[in-house]
Amino acid sequence: MATTLTEQQRQALHETDDAGPVTVIDPATNAEYILVRADIFGQLKHWINDIEPQEAYPLVDQIMADDDAHDPTLASYQDNNLSRGTA
C-alpha cells in the first residue's frame, strides 16, 4: 500500500537531503515510524537479511555504552540496586 506524503513530511525529508530517516508519530497510538527512501530501505533490508545476529553484538554494545554515558539517571539506578543488593 502506498500513501502520499504530507507537506510536513516532505519538508522534513528535504531537510535530510531526501534520504531520511525522519521519525513520524501516529497521534492516535504514539507509535513511531521511520521514513526513508525506498532505495535506502532496500539496502538496509538486504544488509539486515545477510547479517548474522552475533555480528551485531559489538555495535549493540557500543550503542548501549554511548546511551549509558549520556543517561543522567543511570547512577541513581545503579545506586538503588546496590543498596538493595540486586546489582
Biopython code that builds the backbone (N, CA, C, O; Angstrom):
import numpy as np
from Bio.PDB.StructureBuilder import StructureBuilder

atoms = [
    (1, "MET", "N", (0.841, -1.179, 0.000)),
    (1, "MET", "CA", (0.000, 0.000, 0.000)),
    (1, "MET", "C", (0.884, 1.240, 0.000)),
    (1, "MET", "O", (1.845, 1.320, 0.766)),
    (2, "ALA", "N", (0.578, 2.164, -0.818)),
    (2, "ALA", "CA", (1.320, 3.424, -0.877)),
    (2, "ALA", "C", (0.387, 4.567, -0.481)),
    (2, "ALA", "O", (-0.814, 4.539, -0.749)),
    (3, "THR", "N", (0.969, 5.554, 0.153)),
    (3, "THR", "CA", (0.212, 6.745, 0.529)),
    (3, "THR", "C", (1.035, 7.958, 0.142)),
    (3, "THR", "O", (2.221, 7.826, -0.161)),
    (4, "THR", "N", (0.443, 9.114, 0.145)),
    (4, "THR", "CA", (1.122, 10.346, -0.254)),
    (4, "THR", "C", (1.665, 11.062, 0.978)),
    (4, "THR", "O", (1.006, 11.142, 2.014)),
    (5, "LEU", "N", (2.889, 11.583, 0.838)),
    (5, "LEU", "CA", (3.493, 12.346, 1.930)),
    (5, "LEU", "C", (2.698, 13.608, 2.207)),
    (5, "LEU", "O", (2.159, 14.235, 1.295)),
    (6, "THR", "N", (2.634, 13.968, 3.475)),
    (6, "THR", "CA", (2.088, 15.280, 3.820)),
    (6, "THR", "C", (3.162, 16.323, 3.502)),
    (6, "THR", "O", (4.328, 15.980, 3.305)),
    (7, "GLU", "N", (2.775, 17.560, 3.455)),
    (7, "GLU", "CA", (3.746, 18.631, 3.211)),
    (7, "GLU", "C", (4.791, 18.669, 4.332)),
    (7, "GLU", "O", (5.972, 18.898, 4.070)),
    (8, "GLN", "N", (4.369, 18.451, 5.555)),
    (8, "GLN", "CA", (5.292, 18.443, 6.694)),
    (8, "GLN", "C", (6.312, 17.315, 6.552)),
    (8, "GLN", "O", (7.496, 17.520, 6.821)),
    (9, "GLN", "N", (5.872, 16.131, 6.135)),
    (9, "GLN", "CA", (6.781, 15.005, 5.935)),
    (9, "GLN", "C", (7.751, 15.288, 4.791)),
    (9, "GLN", "O", (8.942, 14.992, 4.890)),
    (10, "ARG", "N", (7.239, 15.857, 3.717)),
    (10, "ARG", "CA", (8.087, 16.180, 2.570)),
    (10, "ARG", "C", (9.164, 17.176, 2.956)),
    (10, "ARG", "O", (10.318, 17.027, 2.552)),
    (11, "GLN", "N", (8.804, 18.195, 3.735)),
    (11, "GLN", "CA", (9.784, 19.186, 4.174)),
    (11, "GLN", "C", (10.818, 18.546, 5.100)),
    (11, "GLN", "O", (12.007, 18.848, 5.003)),
    (12, "ALA", "N", (10.374, 17.671, 5.988)),
    (12, "ALA", "CA", (11.311, 17.005, 6.896)),
    (12, "ALA", "C", (12.292, 16.144, 6.109)),
    (12, "ALA", "O", (13.484, 16.139, 6.418)),
    (13, "LEU", "N", (11.820, 15.419, 5.104)),
    (13, "LEU", "CA", (12.706, 14.622, 4.264)),
    (13, "LEU", "C", (13.658, 15.515, 3.486)),
    (13, "LEU", "O", (14.834, 15.184, 3.330)),
    (14, "HIS", "N", (13.159, 16.643, 2.998)),
    (14, "HIS", "CA", (14.007, 17.580, 2.254)),
    (14, "HIS", "C", (15.170, 18.074, 3.115)),
    (14, "HIS", "O", (16.276, 18.281, 2.614)),
    (15, "GLU", "N", (14.915, 18.258, 4.403)),
    (15, "GLU", "CA", (15.960, 18.704, 5.324)),
    (15, "GLU", "C", (17.044, 17.646, 5.504)),
    (15, "GLU", "O", (18.148, 17.968, 5.943)),
    (16, "THR", "N", (16.752, 16.394, 5.176)),
    (16, "THR", "CA", (17.747, 15.316, 5.260)),
    (16, "THR", "C", (18.240, 14.944, 3.868)),
    (16, "THR", "O", (18.683, 13.817, 3.648)),
    (17, "ASP", "N", (18.168, 15.883, 2.928)),
    (17, "ASP", "CA", (18.551, 15.642, 1.533)),
    (17, "ASP", "C", (17.730, 14.515, 0.921)),
    (17, "ASP", "O", (18.229, 13.754, 0.092)),
    (18, "ASP", "N", (16.487, 14.413, 1.326)),
    (18, "ASP", "CA", (15.531, 13.430, 0.815)),
    (18, "ASP", "C", (15.926, 11.992, 1.091)),
    (18, "ASP", "O", (15.341, 11.075, 0.513)),
    (19, "ALA", "N", (16.904, 11.770, 1.958)),
    (19, "ALA", "CA", (17.343, 10.413, 2.263)),
    (19, "ALA", "C", (16.693, 9.886, 3.547)),
    (19, "ALA", "O", (16.522, 8.676, 3.698)),
    (20, "GLY", "N", (16.331, 10.775, 4.465)),
    (20, "GLY", "CA", (15.801, 10.336, 5.738)),
    (20, "GLY", "C", (16.955, 9.992, 6.665)),
    (20, "GLY", "O", (18.091, 10.305, 6.312)),
    (21, "PRO", "N", (16.764, 9.404, 7.768)),
    (21, "PRO", "CA", (15.463, 8.993, 8.269)),
    (21, "PRO", "C", (14.708, 10.140, 8.933)),
    (21, "PRO", "O", (15.307, 11.066, 9.480)),
    (22, "VAL", "N", (13.413, 10.060, 8.874)),
    (22, "VAL", "CA", (12.534, 11.012, 9.539)),
    (22, "VAL", "C", (11.580, 10.200, 10.402)),
    (22, "VAL", "O", (10.947, 9.258, 9.924)),
    (23, "THR", "N", (11.479, 10.563, 11.661)),
    (23, "THR", "CA", (10.555, 9.879, 12.563)),
    (23, "THR", "C", (9.174, 10.504, 12.421)),
    (23, "THR", "O", (9.023, 11.726, 12.456)),
    (24, "VAL", "N", (8.173, 9.648, 12.260)),
    (24, "VAL", "CA", (6.780, 10.071, 12.157)),
    (24, "VAL", "C", (6.029, 9.415, 13.302)),
    (24, "VAL", "O", (6.183, 8.218, 13.544)),
    (25, "ILE", "N", (5.221, 10.187, 14.003)),
    (25, "ILE", "CA", (4.477, 9.667, 15.150)),
    (25, "ILE", "C", (2.989, 9.647, 14.823)),
    (25, "ILE", "O", (2.425, 10.641, 14.368)),
    (26, "ASP", "N", (2.368, 8.503, 15.063)),
    (26, "ASP", "CA", (0.924, 8.365, 14.906)),
    (26, "ASP", "C", (0.277, 8.954, 16.152)),
    (26, "ASP", "O", (0.429, 8.392, 17.236)),
    (27, "PRO", "N", (-0.438, 10.066, 16.033)),
    (27, "PRO", "CA", (-1.000, 10.697, 17.231)),
    (27, "PRO", "C", (-2.051, 9.844, 17.936)),
    (27, "PRO", "O", (-2.313, 10.048, 19.122)),
    (28, "ALA", "N", (-2.648, 8.905, 17.235)),
    (28, "ALA", "CA", (-3.675, 8.068, 17.856)),
    (28, "ALA", "C", (-3.069, 7.005, 18.765)),
    (28, "ALA", "O", (-3.671, 6.624, 19.769)),
    (29, "THR", "N", (-1.861, 6.522, 18.406)),
    (29, "THR", "CA", (-1.263, 5.420, 19.180)),
    (29, "THR", "C", (0.092, 5.773, 19.782)),
    (29, "THR", "O", (0.617, 5.024, 20.605)),
    (30, "ASN", "N", (0.659, 6.901, 19.379)),
    (30, "ASN", "CA", (2.011, 7.312, 19.750)),
    (30, "ASN", "C", (3.081, 6.363, 19.202)),
    (30, "ASN", "O", (4.236, 6.427, 19.625)),
    (31, "ALA", "N", (2.712, 5.490, 18.273)),
    (31, "ALA", "CA", (3.691, 4.610, 17.627)),
    (31, "ALA", "C", (4.581, 5.455, 16.724)),
    (31, "ALA", "O", (4.118, 6.375, 16.051)),
    (32, "GLU", "N", (5.874, 5.119, 16.725)),
    (32, "GLU", "CA", (6.822, 5.842, 15.886)),
    (32, "GLU", "C", (7.135, 5.016, 14.644)),
    (32, "GLU", "O", (7.250, 3.792, 14.703)),
    (33, "TYR", "N", (7.270, 5.709, 13.525)),
    (33, "TYR", "CA", (7.630, 5.094, 12.255)),
    (33, "TYR", "C", (8.797, 5.875, 11.675)),
    (33, "TYR", "O", (8.995, 7.045, 12.003)),
    (34, "ILE", "N", (9.557, 5.234, 10.825)),
    (34, "ILE", "CA", (10.712, 5.868, 10.209)),
    (34, "ILE", "C", (10.482, 5.961, 8.706)),
    (34, "ILE", "O", (10.156, 4.966, 8.059)),
    (35, "LEU", "N", (10.653, 7.155, 8.156)),
    (35, "LEU", "CA", (10.577, 7.363, 6.714)),
    (35, "LEU", "C", (11.989, 7.394, 6.141)),
    (35, "LEU", "O", (12.826, 8.184, 6.578)),
    (36, "VAL", "N", (12.246, 6.543, 5.173)),
    (36, "VAL", "CA", (13.493, 6.565, 4.411)),
    (36, "VAL", "C", (13.135, 6.304, 2.954)),
    (36, "VAL", "O", (12.099, 5.708, 2.655)),
    (37, "ARG", "N", (13.999, 6.753, 2.056)),
    (37, "ARG", "CA", (13.793, 6.484, 0.636)),
    (37, "ARG", "C", (13.783, 4.980, 0.399)),
    (37, "ARG", "O", (14.474, 4.231, 1.090)),
    (38, "ALA", "N", (13.003, 4.546, -0.571)),
    (38, "ALA", "CA", (12.854, 3.116, -0.859)),
    (38, "ALA", "C", (14.180, 2.460, -1.208)),
    (38, "ALA", "O", (14.423, 1.325, -0.798)),
    (39, "ASP", "N", (15.046, 3.140, -1.954)),
    (39, "ASP", "CA", (16.323, 2.524, -2.325)),
    (39, "ASP", "C", (17.217, 2.325, -1.104)),
    (39, "ASP", "O", (17.947, 1.338, -1.025)),
    (40, "ILE", "N", (17.164, 3.250, -0.159)),
    (40, "ILE", "CA", (17.943, 3.113, 1.072)),
    (40, "ILE", "C", (17.364, 1.987, 1.919)),
    (40, "ILE", "O", (18.112, 1.195, 2.493)),
    (41, "PHE", "N", (16.042, 1.910, 2.000)),
    (41, "PHE", "CA", (15.413, 0.815, 2.728)),
    (41, "PHE", "C", (15.803, -0.534, 2.124)),
    (41, "PHE", "O", (16.051, -1.494, 2.853)),
    (42, "GLY", "N", (15.856, -0.604, 0.800)),
    (42, "GLY", "CA", (16.256, -1.837, 0.138)),
    (42, "GLY", "C", (17.666, -2.256, 0.523)),
    (42, "GLY", "O", (17.930, -3.440, 0.730)),
    (43, "GLN", "N", (18.572, -1.289, 0.619)),
    (43, "GLN", "CA", (19.941, -1.591, 1.039)),
    (43, "GLN", "C", (19.965, -2.079, 2.487)),
    (43, "GLN", "O", (20.656, -3.045, 2.813)),
    (44, "LEU", "N", (19.215, -1.411, 3.344)),
    (44, "LEU", "CA", (19.148, -1.815, 4.746)),
    (44, "LEU", "C", (18.557, -3.210, 4.885)),
    (44, "LEU", "O", (19.066, -4.042, 5.637)),
    (45, "LYS", "N", (17.486, -3.455, 4.157)),
    (45, "LYS", "CA", (16.824, -4.754, 4.228)),
    (45, "LYS", "C", (17.774, -5.861, 3.766)),
    (45, "LYS", "O", (17.834, -6.930, 4.373)),
    (46, "HIS", "N", (18.510, -5.595, 2.693)),
    (46, "HIS", "CA", (19.473, -6.576, 2.192)),
    (46, "HIS", "C", (20.548, -6.845, 3.249)),
    (46, "HIS", "O", (20.910, -7.996, 3.492)),
    (47, "TRP", "N", (21.051, -5.788, 3.869)),
    (47, "TRP", "CA", (22.088, -5.926, 4.887)),
    (47, "TRP", "C", (21.556, -6.682, 6.100)),
    (47, "TRP", "O", (22.231, -7.566, 6.627)),
    (48, "ILE", "N", (20.353, -6.337, 6.542)),
    (48, "ILE", "CA", (19.763, -6.981, 7.713)),
    (48, "ILE", "C", (19.541, -8.468, 7.453)),
    (48, "ILE", "O", (19.775, -9.294, 8.336)),
    (49, "ASN", "N", (19.094, -8.809, 6.258)),
    (49, "ASN", "CA", (18.850, -10.215, 5.937)),
    (49, "ASN", "C", (20.141, -11.019, 5.853)),
    (49, "ASN", "O", (20.122, -12.232, 6.063)),
    (50, "ASP", "N", (21.258, -10.369, 5.552)),
    (50, "ASP", "CA", (22.528, -11.064, 5.376)),
    (50, "ASP", "C", (23.366, -11.167, 6.647)),
    (50, "ASP", "O", (24.297, -11.970, 6.701)),
    (51, "ILE", "N", (23.058, -10.384, 7.654)),
    (51, "ILE", "CA", (23.922, -10.341, 8.833)),
    (51, "ILE", "C", (23.568, -11.473, 9.804)),
    (51, "ILE", "O", (22.402, -11.819, 9.995)),
    (52, "GLU", "N", (24.594, -12.018, 10.392)),
    (52, "GLU", "CA", (24.412, -12.979, 11.473)),
    (52, "GLU", "C", (24.222, -12.179, 12.759)),
    (52, "GLU", "O", (24.950, -11.213, 12.988)),
    (53, "PRO", "N", (23.269, -12.553, 13.598)),
    (53, "PRO", "CA", (22.994, -11.750, 14.791)),
    (53, "PRO", "C", (24.226, -11.453, 15.640)),
    (53, "PRO", "O", (24.377, -10.335, 16.134)),
    (54, "GLN", "N", (25.110, -12.434, 15.818)),
    (54, "GLN", "CA", (26.278, -12.195, 16.668)),
    (54, "GLN", "C", (27.220, -11.151, 16.082)),
    (54, "GLN", "O", (28.023, -10.573, 16.814)),
    (55, "GLU", "N", (27.139, -10.896, 14.778)),
    (55, "GLU", "CA", (27.962, -9.847, 14.177)),
    (55, "GLU", "C", (27.538, -8.469, 14.655)),
    (55, "GLU", "O", (28.332, -7.528, 14.623)),
    (56, "ALA", "N", (26.303, -8.343, 15.093)),
    (56, "ALA", "CA", (25.787, -7.054, 15.554)),
    (56, "ALA", "C", (26.091, -6.793, 17.023)),
    (56, "ALA", "O", (25.924, -5.663, 17.482)),
    (57, "TYR", "N", (26.536, -7.806, 17.781)),
    (57, "TYR", "CA", (26.754, -7.634, 19.212)),
    (57, "TYR", "C", (27.691, -6.476, 19.546)),
    (57, "TYR", "O", (27.368, -5.684, 20.432)),
    (58, "PRO", "N", (28.850, -6.339, 18.869)),
    (58, "PRO", "CA", (29.728, -5.206, 19.206)),
    (58, "PRO", "C", (29.062, -3.850, 18.967)),
    (58, "PRO", "O", (29.260, -2.912, 19.739)),
    (59, "LEU", "N", (28.272, -3.750, 17.896)),
    (59, "LEU", "CA", (27.582, -2.498, 17.620)),
    (59, "LEU", "C", (26.544, -2.202, 18.693)),
    (59, "LEU", "O", (26.428, -1.063, 19.146)),
    (60, "VAL", "N", (25.793, -3.208, 19.102)),
    (60, "VAL", "CA", (24.793, -3.032, 20.153)),
    (60, "VAL", "C", (25.475, -2.626, 21.460)),
    (60, "VAL", "O", (24.988, -1.741, 22.164)),
    (61, "ASP", "N", (26.600, -3.269, 21.788)),
    (61, "ASP", "CA", (27.343, -2.904, 22.995)),
    (61, "ASP", "C", (27.783, -1.440, 22.960)),
    (61, "ASP", "O", (27.690, -0.735, 23.965)),
    (62, "GLN", "N", (28.263, -0.984, 21.795)),
    (62, "GLN", "CA", (28.719, 0.402, 21.660)),
    (62, "GLN", "C", (27.546, 1.376, 21.793)),
    (62, "GLN", "O", (27.664, 2.405, 22.460)),
    (63, "ILE", "N", (26.436, 1.059, 21.171)),
    (63, "ILE", "CA", (25.258, 1.927, 21.252)),
    (63, "ILE", "C", (24.774, 2.015, 22.701)),
    (63, "ILE", "O", (24.436, 3.095, 23.185)),
    (64, "MET", "N", (24.745, 0.872, 23.383)),
    (64, "MET", "CA", (24.306, 0.880, 24.781)),
    (64, "MET", "C", (25.275, 1.661, 25.663)),
    (64, "MET", "O", (24.844, 2.382, 26.563)),
    (65, "ALA", "N", (26.575, 1.528, 25.419)),
    (65, "ALA", "CA", (27.573, 2.267, 26.200)),
    (65, "ALA", "C", (27.425, 3.763, 25.963)),
    (65, "ALA", "O", (27.504, 4.554, 26.903)),
    (66, "ASP", "N", (27.210, 4.155, 24.704)),
    (66, "ASP", "CA", (27.005, 5.575, 24.393)),
    (66, "ASP", "C", (25.751, 6.098, 25.072)),
    (66, "ASP", "O", (25.747, 7.206, 25.609)),
    (67, "ASP", "N", (24.691, 5.307, 25.051)),
    (67, "ASP", "CA", (23.444, 5.711, 25.683)),
    (67, "ASP", "C", (23.632, 5.841, 27.197)),
    (67, "ASP", "O", (23.174, 6.808, 27.805)),
    (68, "ASP", "N", (24.308, 4.861, 27.799)),
    (68, "ASP", "CA", (24.566, 4.918, 29.245)),
    (68, "ASP", "C", (25.407, 6.133, 29.614)),
    (68, "ASP", "O", (25.184, 6.753, 30.654)),
    (69, "ALA", "N", (26.370, 6.476, 28.765)),
    (69, "ALA", "CA", (27.260, 7.603, 29.058)),
    (69, "ALA", "C", (26.508, 8.931, 29.098)),
    (69, "ALA", "O", (26.952, 9.880, 29.743)),
    (70, "HIS", "N", (25.377, 8.996, 28.413)),
    (70, "HIS", "CA", (24.606, 10.242, 28.356)),
    (70, "HIS", "C", (23.309, 10.166, 29.160)),
    (70, "HIS", "O", (22.425, 11.006, 28.998)),
    (71, "ASP", "N", (23.200, 9.162, 30.020)),
    (71, "ASP", "CA", (21.997, 8.997, 30.827)),
    (71, "ASP", "C", (22.228, 9.595, 32.211)),
    (71, "ASP", "O", (22.949, 9.015, 33.023)),
    (72, "PRO", "N", (21.624, 10.747, 32.486)),
    (72, "PRO", "CA", (21.873, 11.396, 33.777)),
    (72, "PRO", "C", (21.279, 10.644, 34.965)),
    (72, "PRO", "O", (21.626, 10.932, 36.110)),
    (73, "THR", "N", (20.400, 9.696, 34.713)),
    (73, "THR", "CA", (19.773, 8.973, 35.819)),
    (73, "THR", "C", (20.389, 7.597, 36.064)),
    (73, "THR", "O", (20.002, 6.910, 37.010)),
    (74, "LEU", "N", (21.341, 7.185, 35.227)),
    (74, "LEU", "CA", (21.915, 5.848, 35.352)),
    (74, "LEU", "C", (22.552, 5.614, 36.717)),
    (74, "LEU", "O", (22.357, 4.557, 37.316)),
    (75, "ALA", "N", (23.301, 6.575, 37.207)),
    (75, "ALA", "CA", (23.971, 6.408, 38.502)),
    (75, "ALA", "C", (22.956, 6.169, 39.614)),
    (75, "ALA", "O", (23.203, 5.363, 40.511)),
    (76, "SER", "N", (21.826, 6.855, 39.567)),
    (76, "SER", "CA", (20.818, 6.658, 40.613)),
    (76, "SER", "C", (20.217, 5.259, 40.541)),
    (76, "SER", "O", (19.909, 4.669, 41.576)),
    (77, "TYR", "N", (20.045, 4.718, 39.334)),
    (77, "TYR", "CA", (19.565, 3.340, 39.204)),
    (77, "TYR", "C", (20.570, 2.371, 39.804)),
    (77, "TYR", "O", (20.203, 1.454, 40.539)),
    (78, "GLN", "N", (21.826, 2.581, 39.488)),
    (78, "GLN", "CA", (22.864, 1.687, 39.993)),
    (78, "GLN", "C", (22.979, 1.781, 41.506)),
    (78, "GLN", "O", (23.118, 0.761, 42.182)),
    (79, "ASP", "N", (22.921, 3.002, 42.047)),
    (79, "ASP", "CA", (22.974, 3.175, 43.498)),
    (79, "ASP", "C", (21.804, 2.477, 44.175)),
    (79, "ASP", "O", (21.973, 1.859, 45.226)),
    (80, "ASN", "N", (20.627, 2.572, 43.584)),
    (80, "ASN", "CA", (19.437, 1.952, 44.153)),
    (80, "ASN", "C", (19.584, 0.440, 44.157)),
    (80, "ASN", "O", (19.225, -0.205, 45.142)),
    (81, "ASN", "N", (20.104, -0.143, 43.082)),
    (81, "ASN", "CA", (20.299, -1.585, 43.031)),
    (81, "ASN", "C", (21.355, -2.044, 44.039)),
    (81, "ASN", "O", (21.204, -3.102, 44.649)),
    (82, "LEU", "N", (22.406, -1.269, 44.217)),
    (82, "LEU", "CA", (23.445, -1.629, 45.187)),
    (82, "LEU", "C", (22.898, -1.628, 46.603)),
    (82, "LEU", "O", (23.227, -2.500, 47.407)),
    (83, "SER", "N", (22.057, -0.637, 46.902)),
    (83, "SER", "CA", (21.520, -0.538, 48.269)),
    (83, "SER", "C", (20.534, -1.666, 48.562)),
    (83, "SER", "O", (20.322, -2.022, 49.722)),
    (84, "ARG", "N", (19.928, -2.232, 47.507)),
    (84, "ARG", "CA", (19.013, -3.348, 47.700)),
    (84, "ARG", "C", (19.707, -4.692, 47.540)),
    (84, "ARG", "O", (19.099, -5.739, 47.765)),
    (85, "GLY", "N", (20.979, -4.668, 47.153)),
    (85, "GLY", "CA", (21.732, -5.896, 46.985)),
    (85, "GLY", "C", (21.354, -6.658, 45.730)),
    (85, "GLY", "O", (21.494, -7.880, 45.689)),
    (86, "THR", "N", (20.870, -5.952, 44.687)),
    (86, "THR", "CA", (20.433, -6.635, 43.472)),
    (86, "THR", "C", (21.381, -6.400, 42.307)),
    (86, "THR", "O", (21.097, -6.832, 41.190)),
    (87, "ALA", "N", (22.474, -5.740, 42.536)),
    (87, "ALA", "CA", (23.387, -5.469, 41.416)),
    (87, "ALA", "C", (24.430, -6.556, 41.290)),
    (87, "ALA", "O", (25.282, -6.494, 40.403)),
]
sb = StructureBuilder()
sb.init_structure("model")
sb.init_model(0)
sb.init_chain("A")
sb.init_seg("    ")
for serial, (resi, resn, name, xyz) in enumerate(atoms, 1):
    if name == "N":
        sb.init_residue(resn, " ", resi, " ")
    sb.init_atom(name, np.array(xyz, "f"), 0.0, 1.0, " ", f" {name:<3s}", serial, name[0])
structure = sb.get_structure()
